[in-house]
Amino acid sequence: MKIIYIVFNNREKGDVLSELLNNLKYVFEDYIKVKICFLNEIQAGAISDGDLFIVLYKDRVYAMKDYISSMDKVIVMSRTIQRKFLPDVFAIPEGTDVLVVNDSTESTLQTVNNLYELGLNHLNLIPYIETEDLRRYEHIRISITPDEEEMVPPYIDRIINIQNRHIAMDTFVTIINKLNLNNEQITRNLIRYNQLIAETGGVGNRQYVTERLKSEILKKIIQDSERAILITDEDYRTVYVNDKARFLFHIDDRPGVNLAEIFSALDRRLLEPFSYDRILLPVGGINYLASKRVARVVDQIVGYYIIFEDEKEIKKTERDLNKQLVKSGLVAKYHFDRIVGESSVMKKSVDLAKKVALTDFTVLIGGESGTGKELFAQSIHNYSARRDQPFVAINCAALPESLLESELFGYEKGAFTGALNNGKLGLFEQAGKGTVFLDEIGDMSLSLQARLLRVLQEKQIMRLGSDKVIEVDVRIIAATNRNLEEAIREGTFREDLYFRLCNIPVLLPPLREREGDILLLMEKMLGNNYQRLSREDKMRLLQYDWPGNVRELKNVADYFITLGELPAGILKRTGKPDCLREMSRGDSVITPDDVRKKTEIENESVEAAVLEIIAGRTEEHSGIGRDSLLKELRRRNVSISDHRLRKILKELENKGKIAVGKGRSGCRAI
């Protein structure tokens, strides 16, 4: 136990003495023994057992030379006020004269300096010196005093009592360093104590807390790590070993244990004088991956730090990472039960895709644009054993070659101009043990096709700017709307890659070959609006060629929901033969000629009604507006959309039957 003496002039200030003793006890607990001595009572040899001597003022230092063996043991105490009094002091208006009162001239001056160090530069602090002409203080109305209210002049209106000052942080730091009392309990107490006092500009206050906090956090991280961590000198003698490593290698916690013999018995590679990454090593029946880094000062090797990772913990980390990737959006949303289709060709494609999903083969999905290739890819993933792993999709036609390469394979720090400082994981790594979907793979460049072939053959990738091979375990699903066999003949697609991708091809039929599904899909897309489709509308949908497939059908559904009619393009005749078709939603048999005649009659009837209404409302300088026309038509049970009425008015104007004016002039018959 260390012995500290606090040196006072005399016995007059018992309350101050008690406060300082409490401060020291708060931080050091029983690690020190505090003794009190008074300069006017010290006997020769009486304080020779002291390890440290604390004096309250600088002029006391020299007075100690006759009583101690080394002046290096003497430190001057610095003090500060308690944090809780700061708000009252800082609330004093700027420029105010404030009288500072303490029990002696030197303590008063010390208190003034202390207050200025705390940042009270907005005040004019005046020390109270009793020997001076006291009339010079009579204009002052506010006083600050450290528990010396009886000394404050009577004409002061307001007294702010900051009570006895506490020992400042820098004094505690000096004591700790001189007596080598740096332990966890004292550090914890000191950080707590620091919250009670006001921070001065003295050395060590915030810096000490920050450094200790950093040290403790790093120590905690290393100590609590699931990995075994060892730090050694250049001869493999231990400098630091965490609990995991101590248990793994059965070594005690004293520094200087020679690890060379332990490592030599395990694997001679562990003693190689260079860094290495993840050497597979069985220890105690468990597989570990060992990694080592060399610690250098300038060019001199001064030691090593070695990390052993448990195979089970690595797998657990990978599972946790995959869960987070799924949460971040790398997930397949669609399942086979979301695929709408009763046609035989569609059922055949779904049945084949389900069988493929249960294997781990690479899948190539072919089909025209808009047939639902990504929907099938996501469904295959969700039907497979990889369903709980990430699903990562990328459109190979949407990115330039250089960007697509970095997205797929990732890159190291500094691999190219604009690269992120820490590098980047590619999609193959992000997918973990999941699925990578390469849409429009027919548009991938030949050089990237070669790199993809290596992934399929070797299950390995290499980041841009790296010479390190990374093992990957992903399933690849590719899709294209191109004829890859023709692309092979043209030299734009690699034949070897084609056969690697085409283990089991899944071909999606175009919508024009799924006649039984068109109205089924339309009903799904329109919901309650499906009831608004007339039999003629349904016939037009069945007669159309659908070059945009299901994607185009979705656009038509959105158009109908918004405008109440089919787009004009759907009304055009297609190249289909004029044959009888039975509509799949239970409608009667209708021929295309019936539809065409019915449509022509309907259009002529509506035009006639519009022309009749306009003629009846035409005056010399005004006619009828479009809104009024719609209301009148609906009154006559003629239901058309505003969009269709605009087209009818335009046709009547082109025929010279009406004039369409602007503003309130409306439409007039000619």
BANUDO-483915 format. One record per residue (C-alpha): residue number from 1; x, y, z. Coordinates in steps of 0.25 Angstrom, whole numbers. Layout:
<rs>
{NUM,{X,Y,Z}}
...
</rs>
This chain:
<rs>
{1,{0,0,0}}
{2,{5,14,-4}}
{3,{6,25,6}}
{4,{2,39,2}}
{5,{4,51,11}}
{6,{-4,64,10}}
{7,{3,76,15}}
{8,{-4,87,21}}
{9,{1,100,28}}
{10,{-7,98,41}}
{11,{-19,91,46}}
{12,{-29,103,44}}
{13,{-36,97,31}}
{14,{-42,84,36}}
{15,{-54,84,26}}
{16,{-44,86,14}}
{17,{-36,75,19}}
{18,{-48,66,21}}
{19,{-53,69,6}}
{20,{-39,66,0}}
{21,{-38,53,8}}
{22,{-52,49,2}}
{23,{-47,52,-12}}
{24,{-35,43,-10}}
{25,{-43,32,-4}}
{26,{-53,32,-15}}
{27,{-43,29,-26}}
{28,{-32,21,-19}}
{29,{-41,13,-9}}
{30,{-31,5,0}}
{31,{-20,5,-10}}
{32,{-13,17,-3}}
{33,{-12,21,12}}
{34,{-14,36,13}}
{35,{-7,44,25}}
{36,{-8,58,29}}
{37,{4,67,33}}
{38,{5,81,37}}
{39,{18,90,33}}
{40,{18,96,47}}
{41,{18,83,54}}
{42,{27,73,46}}
{43,{38,67,54}}
{44,{51,61,47}}
{45,{49,47,41}}
{46,{34,47,44}}
{47,{29,47,30}}
{48,{41,38,24}}
{49,{31,27,21}}
{50,{23,35,10}}
{51,{23,31,-4}}
{52,{17,44,-9}}
{53,{15,58,-3}}
{54,{4,67,-7}}
{55,{5,82,-4}}
{56,{-6,92,-7}}
{57,{2,103,-12}}
{58,{15,105,-20}}
{59,{23,112,-9}}
{60,{21,100,0}}
{61,{30,91,-9}}
{62,{43,98,-5}}
{63,{39,97,10}}
{64,{39,82,9}}
{65,{54,80,5}}
{66,{58,79,20}}
{67,{48,67,23}}
{68,{49,58,11}}
{69,{60,50,3}}
{70,{55,54,-11}}
{71,{48,66,-16}}
{72,{43,58,-28}}
{73,{33,52,-18}}
{74,{26,66,-16}}
{75,{14,70,-25}}
{76,{6,83,-24}}
{77,{-9,80,-24}}
{78,{-18,87,-34}}
{79,{-33,88,-30}}
{80,{-46,91,-38}}
{81,{-60,94,-35}}
{82,{-72,84,-35}}
{83,{-79,83,-49}}
{84,{-92,85,-42}}
{85,{-89,100,-39}}
{86,{-85,103,-54}}
{87,{-99,107,-58}}
{88,{-101,118,-47}}
{89,{-87,124,-50}}
{90,{-89,124,-65}}
{91,{-102,130,-64}}
{92,{-96,143,-59}}
{93,{-98,154,-69}}
{94,{-86,157,-78}}
{95,{-77,168,-73}}
{96,{-81,168,-59}}
{97,{-71,171,-47}}
{98,{-71,159,-38}}
{99,{-64,159,-25}}
{100,{-56,145,-22}}
{101,{-55,143,-7}}
{102,{-46,132,-1}}
{103,{-39,130,13}}
{104,{-25,135,8}}
{105,{-19,144,-2}}
{106,{-12,132,-9}}
{107,{-25,123,-9}}
{108,{-33,135,-14}}
{109,{-23,137,-26}}
{110,{-23,122,-28}}
{111,{-38,122,-29}}
{112,{-39,133,-39}}
{113,{-29,126,-48}}
{114,{-37,114,-46}}
{115,{-50,121,-51}}
{116,{-43,127,-63}}
{117,{-38,113,-67}}
{118,{-52,108,-67}}
{119,{-55,118,-77}}
{120,{-62,130,-69}}
{121,{-55,140,-78}}
{122,{-68,148,-80}}
{123,{-67,153,-65}}
{124,{-58,163,-58}}
{125,{-53,154,-46}}
{126,{-48,163,-35}}
{127,{-40,156,-24}}
{128,{-44,161,-10}}
{129,{-31,165,-2}}
{130,{-35,170,12}}
{131,{-22,178,14}}
{132,{-26,188,2}}
{133,{-36,199,3}}
{134,{-49,192,4}}
{135,{-57,204,-2}}
{136,{-52,199,-16}}
{137,{-61,187,-15}}
{138,{-74,195,-11}}
{139,{-80,196,-25}}
{140,{-80,180,-27}}
{141,{-93,173,-24}}
{142,{-89,158,-27}}
{143,{-79,149,-20}}
{144,{-73,136,-23}}
{145,{-67,128,-11}}
{146,{-63,114,-8}}
{147,{-71,112,5}}
{148,{-65,125,12}}
{149,{-79,133,12}}
{150,{-75,139,26}}
{151,{-64,146,19}}
{152,{-72,153,8}}
{153,{-75,168,11}}
{154,{-89,171,15}}
{155,{-92,180,4}}
{156,{-92,168,-6}}
{157,{-106,165,-11}}
{158,{-104,151,-16}}
{159,{-94,141,-12}}
{160,{-91,128,-21}}
{161,{-85,118,-11}}
{162,{-77,108,-20}}
{163,{-74,101,-7}}
{164,{-60,94,-5}}
{165,{-52,92,-17}}
{166,{-49,77,-21}}
{167,{-36,71,-26}}
{168,{-34,74,-41}}
{169,{-32,62,-51}}
{170,{-18,65,-54}}
{171,{-14,63,-40}}
{172,{-20,50,-40}}
{173,{-13,46,-53}}
{174,{0,51,-47}}
{175,{-2,42,-34}}
{176,{-5,30,-43}}
{177,{7,31,-51}}
{178,{17,34,-40}}
{179,{12,22,-31}}
{180,{9,13,-43}}
{181,{-6,11,-38}}
{182,{-12,8,-52}}
{183,{-22,-2,-50}}
{184,{-36,-5,-55}}
{185,{-43,-1,-42}}
{186,{-36,12,-40}}
{187,{-38,15,-55}}
{188,{-53,13,-53}}
{189,{-54,21,-41}}
{190,{-46,33,-47}}
{191,{-55,33,-59}}
{192,{-67,34,-50}}
{193,{-61,45,-42}}
{194,{-58,53,-54}}
{195,{-73,54,-56}}
{196,{-74,62,-43}}
{197,{-64,72,-46}}
{198,{-63,84,-55}}
{199,{-53,82,-66}}
{200,{-41,91,-66}}
{201,{-30,94,-77}}
{202,{-20,86,-69}}
{203,{-12,74,-74}}
{204,{-19,60,-75}}
{205,{-33,63,-72}}
{206,{-41,59,-85}}
{207,{-28,53,-91}}
{208,{-27,43,-80}}
{209,{-41,39,-80}}
{210,{-41,37,-95}}
{211,{-28,29,-95}}
{212,{-33,21,-84}}
{213,{-46,18,-90}}
{214,{-39,14,-103}}
{215,{-30,5,-96}}
{216,{-41,-2,-88}}
{217,{-50,-3,-100}}
{218,{-39,-10,-109}}
{219,{-35,-19,-97}}
{220,{-50,-23,-95}}
{221,{-51,-26,-110}}
{222,{-39,-34,-111}}
{223,{-42,-41,-98}}
{224,{-56,-44,-101}}
{225,{-54,-48,-115}}
{226,{-58,-62,-120}}
{227,{-45,-63,-127}}
{228,{-32,-68,-120}}
{229,{-22,-56,-121}}
{230,{-8,-56,-117}}
{231,{2,-45,-118}}
{232,{17,-49,-117}}
{233,{31,-43,-118}}
{234,{40,-46,-130}}
{235,{44,-60,-123}}
{236,{30,-64,-121}}
{237,{30,-61,-106}}
{238,{16,-57,-102}}
{239,{13,-42,-99}}
{240,{-2,-43,-98}}
{241,{-12,-55,-99}}
{242,{-27,-54,-98}}
{243,{-35,-64,-90}}
{244,{-39,-72,-103}}
{245,{-24,-74,-107}}
{246,{-20,-78,-92}}
{247,{-31,-89,-92}}
{248,{-28,-94,-106}}
{249,{-13,-95,-104}}
{250,{-13,-98,-89}}
{251,{-4,-87,-85}}
{252,{-4,-78,-73}}
{253,{-6,-63,-73}}
{254,{9,-59,-70}}
{255,{16,-52,-81}}
{256,{29,-58,-87}}
{257,{23,-72,-90}}
{258,{30,-78,-102}}
{259,{20,-82,-113}}
{260,{31,-87,-123}}
{261,{30,-102,-117}}
{262,{15,-102,-117}}
{263,{14,-97,-131}}
{264,{25,-106,-136}}
{265,{17,-118,-131}}
{266,{4,-113,-138}}
{267,{9,-109,-151}}
{268,{23,-103,-155}}
{269,{16,-93,-164}}
{270,{12,-85,-152}}
{271,{26,-81,-150}}
{272,{29,-76,-164}}
{273,{35,-62,-163}}
{274,{24,-55,-171}}
{275,{9,-52,-171}}
{276,{-1,-63,-175}}
{277,{-16,-64,-176}}
{278,{-25,-75,-172}}
{279,{-16,-88,-171}}
{280,{-26,-99,-168}}
{281,{-21,-105,-154}}
{282,{-28,-116,-146}}
{283,{-26,-113,-131}}
{284,{-33,-122,-120}}
{285,{-42,-128,-131}}
{286,{-47,-115,-136}}
{287,{-43,-108,-149}}
{288,{-37,-94,-148}}
{289,{-32,-84,-158}}
{290,{-19,-78,-154}}
{291,{-15,-64,-159}}
{292,{-3,-56,-155}}
{293,{2,-42,-157}}
{294,{16,-37,-155}}
{295,{18,-25,-146}}
{296,{29,-15,-150}}
{297,{36,-3,-145}}
{298,{42,4,-157}}
{299,{48,-8,-164}}
{300,{51,-17,-152}}
{301,{42,-28,-148}}
{302,{38,-26,-133}}
{303,{27,-37,-132}}
{304,{15,-44,-138}}
{305,{0,-45,-135}}
{306,{-7,-58,-138}}
{307,{-22,-61,-139}}
{308,{-29,-74,-139}}
{309,{-43,-75,-144}}
{310,{-52,-86,-140}}
{311,{-59,-93,-152}}
{312,{-72,-93,-145}}
{313,{-71,-78,-142}}
{314,{-68,-75,-157}}
{315,{-80,-83,-161}}
{316,{-89,-76,-151}}
{317,{-84,-62,-156}}
{318,{-87,-66,-170}}
{319,{-101,-70,-166}}
{320,{-103,-57,-159}}
{321,{-97,-49,-171}}
{322,{-107,-56,-180}}
{323,{-119,-53,-171}}
{324,{-114,-38,-172}}
{325,{-113,-38,-187}}
{326,{-127,-44,-188}}
{327,{-132,-33,-179}}
{328,{-125,-22,-188}}
{329,{-133,-26,-200}}
{330,{-125,-38,-206}}
{331,{-137,-47,-206}}
{332,{-146,-54,-216}}
{333,{-160,-49,-214}}
{334,{-168,-58,-224}}
{335,{-172,-73,-223}}
{336,{-178,-83,-233}}
{337,{-192,-80,-227}}
{338,{-191,-66,-232}}
{339,{-190,-71,-246}}
{340,{-203,-69,-253}}
{341,{-206,-79,-264}}
{342,{-215,-91,-268}}
{343,{-210,-93,-282}}
{344,{-203,-106,-285}}
{345,{-190,-100,-290}}
{346,{-189,-91,-277}}
{347,{-192,-103,-268}}
{348,{-181,-111,-275}}
{349,{-171,-100,-272}}
{350,{-175,-98,-258}}
{351,{-174,-114,-255}}
{352,{-160,-114,-262}}
{353,{-155,-102,-254}}
{354,{-160,-108,-241}}
{355,{-152,-121,-244}}
{356,{-139,-113,-247}}
{357,{-141,-105,-234}}
{358,{-139,-117,-226}}
{359,{-125,-120,-233}}
{360,{-113,-111,-231}}
{361,{-111,-110,-246}}
{362,{-108,-97,-254}}
{363,{-121,-92,-261}}
{364,{-123,-85,-274}}
{365,{-137,-78,-275}}
{366,{-140,-74,-290}}
{367,{-152,-66,-295}}
{368,{-156,-54,-301}}
{369,{-155,-40,-294}}
{370,{-167,-39,-284}}
{371,{-170,-54,-282}}
{372,{-166,-54,-267}}
{373,{-152,-59,-267}}
{374,{-148,-53,-254}}
{375,{-161,-57,-248}}
{376,{-157,-72,-251}}
{377,{-143,-69,-246}}
{378,{-148,-65,-232}}
{379,{-158,-76,-232}}
{380,{-147,-86,-235}}
{381,{-138,-80,-223}}
{382,{-150,-80,-213}}
{383,{-153,-95,-217}}
{384,{-139,-99,-215}}
{385,{-130,-103,-203}}
{386,{-124,-89,-204}}
{387,{-137,-82,-201}}
{388,{-132,-77,-188}}
{389,{-119,-71,-194}}
{390,{-118,-58,-202}}
{391,{-124,-56,-216}}
{392,{-115,-46,-224}}
{393,{-120,-41,-238}}
{394,{-113,-33,-248}}
{395,{-116,-29,-263}}
{396,{-104,-31,-271}}
{397,{-109,-22,-282}}
{398,{-111,-10,-273}}
{399,{-97,-8,-269}}
{400,{-84,-5,-277}}
{401,{-74,-16,-277}}
{402,{-64,-10,-267}}
{403,{-75,-7,-257}}
{404,{-82,-20,-258}}
{405,{-68,-27,-256}}
{406,{-66,-19,-243}}
{407,{-81,-22,-238}}
{408,{-80,-37,-241}}
{409,{-66,-40,-235}}
{410,{-63,-28,-226}}
{411,{-50,-21,-225}}
{412,{-38,-18,-215}}
{413,{-34,-4,-210}}
{414,{-28,5,-221}}
{415,{-32,-5,-232}}
{416,{-35,7,-241}}
{417,{-38,21,-240}}
{418,{-51,24,-232}}
{419,{-50,11,-225}}
{420,{-55,11,-210}}
{421,{-44,12,-200}}
{422,{-48,-1,-194}}
{423,{-51,-9,-207}}
{424,{-64,-15,-210}}
{425,{-70,-29,-209}}
{426,{-75,-34,-222}}
{427,{-89,-40,-224}}
{428,{-83,-54,-224}}
{429,{-78,-52,-210}}
{430,{-90,-45,-205}}
{431,{-99,-57,-210}}
{432,{-91,-66,-200}}
{433,{-98,-79,-202}}
{434,{-110,-74,-209}}
{435,{-113,-71,-224}}
{436,{-108,-61,-234}}
{437,{-118,-58,-245}}
{438,{-111,-52,-258}}
{439,{-122,-46,-267}}
{440,{-119,-43,-281}}
{441,{-106,-52,-281}}
{442,{-106,-52,-296}}
{443,{-101,-37,-296}}
{444,{-89,-40,-287}}
{445,{-76,-37,-293}}
{446,{-66,-49,-298}}
{447,{-56,-45,-287}}
{448,{-66,-46,-276}}
{449,{-72,-59,-282}}
{450,{-58,-65,-280}}
{451,{-58,-61,-265}}
{452,{-72,-66,-263}}
{453,{-67,-79,-269}}
{454,{-57,-80,-258}}
{455,{-67,-78,-247}}
{456,{-76,-89,-253}}
{457,{-64,-99,-255}}
{458,{-55,-96,-242}}
{459,{-65,-89,-233}}
{460,{-55,-78,-231}}
{461,{-54,-63,-233}}
{462,{-43,-53,-232}}
{463,{-46,-38,-229}}
{464,{-41,-27,-238}}
{465,{-27,-23,-234}}
{466,{-25,-36,-226}}
{467,{-16,-48,-228}}
{468,{-24,-56,-217}}
{469,{-34,-67,-221}}
{470,{-47,-67,-213}}
{471,{-56,-80,-213}}
{472,{-70,-78,-215}}
{473,{-82,-87,-214}}
{474,{-94,-80,-222}}
{475,{-104,-85,-231}}
{476,{-105,-78,-245}}
{477,{-118,-76,-252}}
{478,{-116,-69,-265}}
{479,{-127,-63,-275}}
{480,{-127,-58,-289}}
{481,{-137,-54,-300}}
{482,{-126,-56,-310}}
{483,{-124,-68,-319}}
{484,{-111,-73,-313}}
{485,{-108,-83,-323}}
{486,{-109,-73,-334}}
{487,{-100,-64,-325}}
{488,{-89,-75,-324}}
{489,{-89,-76,-340}}
{490,{-87,-61,-340}}
{491,{-76,-62,-330}}
{492,{-82,-53,-320}}
{493,{-85,-64,-309}}
{494,{-75,-75,-305}}
{495,{-80,-89,-308}}
{496,{-73,-95,-296}}
{497,{-80,-85,-287}}
{498,{-94,-88,-294}}
{499,{-92,-103,-291}}
{500,{-88,-100,-276}}
{501,{-101,-91,-275}}
{502,{-110,-100,-282}}
{503,{-110,-112,-273}}
{504,{-126,-112,-272}}
{505,{-132,-101,-281}}
{506,{-145,-95,-277}}
{507,{-153,-89,-289}}
{508,{-164,-79,-286}}
{509,{-175,-78,-296}}
{510,{-179,-65,-302}}
{511,{-193,-59,-298}}
{512,{-198,-62,-312}}
{513,{-197,-77,-310}}
{514,{-204,-76,-296}}
{515,{-218,-72,-301}}
{516,{-224,-79,-290}}
{517,{-216,-70,-280}}
{518,{-219,-56,-286}}
{519,{-232,-53,-280}}
{520,{-228,-61,-267}}
{521,{-216,-51,-266}}
{522,{-225,-39,-269}}
{523,{-235,-43,-258}}
{524,{-223,-44,-248}}
{525,{-218,-30,-252}}
{526,{-231,-23,-253}}
{527,{-237,-28,-241}}
{528,{-252,-22,-240}}
{529,{-249,-14,-252}}
{530,{-250,-27,-260}}
{531,{-265,-27,-260}}
{532,{-264,-14,-269}}
{533,{-258,-21,-280}}
{534,{-268,-24,-291}}
{535,{-269,-37,-299}}
{536,{-263,-29,-311}}
{537,{-252,-24,-302}}
{538,{-248,-38,-298}}
{539,{-249,-43,-313}}
{540,{-239,-32,-317}}
{541,{-229,-36,-305}}
{542,{-230,-50,-311}}
{543,{-228,-46,-325}}
{544,{-215,-37,-322}}
{545,{-201,-43,-324}}
{546,{-195,-38,-311}}
{547,{-181,-35,-316}}
{548,{-178,-29,-302}}
{549,{-184,-42,-295}}
{550,{-188,-41,-281}}
{551,{-181,-28,-279}}
{552,{-189,-21,-290}}
{553,{-202,-28,-284}}
{554,{-199,-21,-271}}
{555,{-198,-8,-278}}
{556,{-211,-10,-285}}
{557,{-218,-13,-271}}
{558,{-212,0,-265}}
{559,{-217,8,-277}}
{560,{-231,1,-276}}
{561,{-232,4,-261}}
{562,{-228,19,-263}}
{563,{-236,22,-276}}
{564,{-247,12,-276}}
{565,{-244,6,-290}}
{566,{-233,-2,-297}}
{567,{-222,5,-304}}
{568,{-224,8,-319}}
{569,{-213,-1,-323}}
{570,{-220,-13,-317}}
{571,{-232,-10,-327}}
{572,{-223,-12,-339}}
{573,{-224,-25,-347}}
{574,{-213,-35,-345}}
{575,{-207,-46,-354}}
{576,{-215,-56,-347}}
{577,{-225,-64,-356}}
{578,{-239,-61,-355}}
{579,{-244,-74,-348}}
{580,{-255,-76,-338}}
{581,{-249,-75,-323}}
{582,{-256,-79,-311}}
{583,{-253,-69,-300}}
{584,{-247,-76,-287}}
{585,{-256,-68,-277}}
{586,{-269,-74,-281}}
{587,{-273,-65,-292}}
{588,{-281,-69,-304}}
{589,{-274,-72,-318}}
{590,{-271,-59,-326}}
{591,{-265,-58,-339}}
{592,{-255,-47,-342}}
{593,{-264,-42,-353}}
{594,{-275,-40,-343}}
{595,{-266,-32,-334}}
{596,{-262,-23,-346}}
{597,{-276,-21,-350}}
{598,{-281,-18,-336}}
{599,{-270,-8,-334}}
{600,{-273,-1,-347}}
{601,{-288,0,-343}}
{602,{-285,4,-329}}
{603,{-275,15,-334}}
{604,{-285,21,-344}}
{605,{-296,21,-333}}
{606,{-288,29,-323}}
{607,{-283,39,-334}}
{608,{-297,41,-338}}
{609,{-302,43,-324}}
{610,{-290,53,-322}}
{611,{-293,61,-335}}
{612,{-308,61,-331}}
{613,{-305,67,-317}}
{614,{-295,78,-323}}
{615,{-305,82,-334}}
{616,{-316,84,-323}}
{617,{-307,93,-315}}
{618,{-300,101,-326}}
{619,{-302,116,-326}}
{620,{-296,127,-334}}
{621,{-284,129,-325}}
{622,{-284,117,-316}}
{623,{-286,103,-315}}
{624,{-285,92,-304}}
{625,{-273,88,-296}}
{626,{-267,74,-295}}
{627,{-272,72,-280}}
{628,{-286,76,-284}}
{629,{-285,66,-295}}
{630,{-281,55,-286}}
{631,{-292,57,-277}}
{632,{-303,58,-288}}
{633,{-297,45,-294}}
{634,{-298,38,-281}}
{635,{-312,43,-279}}
{636,{-315,36,-292}}
{637,{-308,23,-287}}
{638,{-296,25,-296}}
{639,{-284,22,-287}}
{640,{-271,26,-293}}
{641,{-258,31,-287}}
{642,{-253,46,-288}}
{643,{-241,40,-296}}
{644,{-250,33,-306}}
{645,{-259,46,-307}}
{646,{-247,54,-311}}
{647,{-244,45,-322}}
{648,{-258,45,-328}}
{649,{-259,60,-327}}
{650,{-245,60,-335}}
{651,{-251,51,-346}}
{652,{-264,59,-347}}
{653,{-255,72,-348}}
{654,{-246,65,-359}}
{655,{-259,61,-367}}
{656,{-263,76,-367}}
{657,{-276,73,-358}}
{658,{-273,82,-346}}
{659,{-263,93,-342}}
{660,{-256,91,-328}}
{661,{-254,104,-322}}
{662,{-245,108,-310}}
{663,{-250,112,-296}}
{664,{-265,115,-295}}
{665,{-268,114,-309}}
{666,{-268,99,-309}}
{667,{-272,90,-321}}
{668,{-282,96,-331}}
{669,{-288,89,-343}}
{670,{-285,94,-357}}
</rs>
